[in-house]
Amino acid sequence: MSSWAISEKTQKIRASWSVRTIFKNKKFGGIAALRQNMEGEKTGRHELAVWINTKGLRGLQKEIDETFIDHASDKDVIYRDGDFVIMGNPRASYGYLYIDAWMDGQS
């Protein structure tokens, strides 16, 4: 898996998604197809994509709104929902938010 944040957990993960997006004024957007990657089993990828689009991105934005994080930060912001996790970090990039999401395969 080629995610920015996922390393030793790869044996337990059914699917993962990574993206670099524009990050300005504590809001993210502009997810470009060329700046994202999804890996894992077909069913897991589908379930993860549905979760990201229905709950994950909104949950991450809410966590960012409630946490002090700006474009100069290097702090992980995490939203968890059952077996699903989404994490964002600007990595002190002054303009991007690096997002990783994954679905744990333990269940």
Secondary structure as UniProt FT lines:
FT   TURN            8..9
FT   HELIX           10..12
FT   STRAND          13..24
FT   TURN            25..26
FT   STRAND          27..29
FT   HELIX           33..35
FT   STRAND          36..40
FT   HELIX           42..51
FT   HELIX           52..56
FT   HELIX           57..66
FT   TURN            71..72
FT   STRAND          77..81
FT   TURN            82..83
FT   STRAND          84..89
FT   TURN            91..92
FT   STRAND          96..104
//
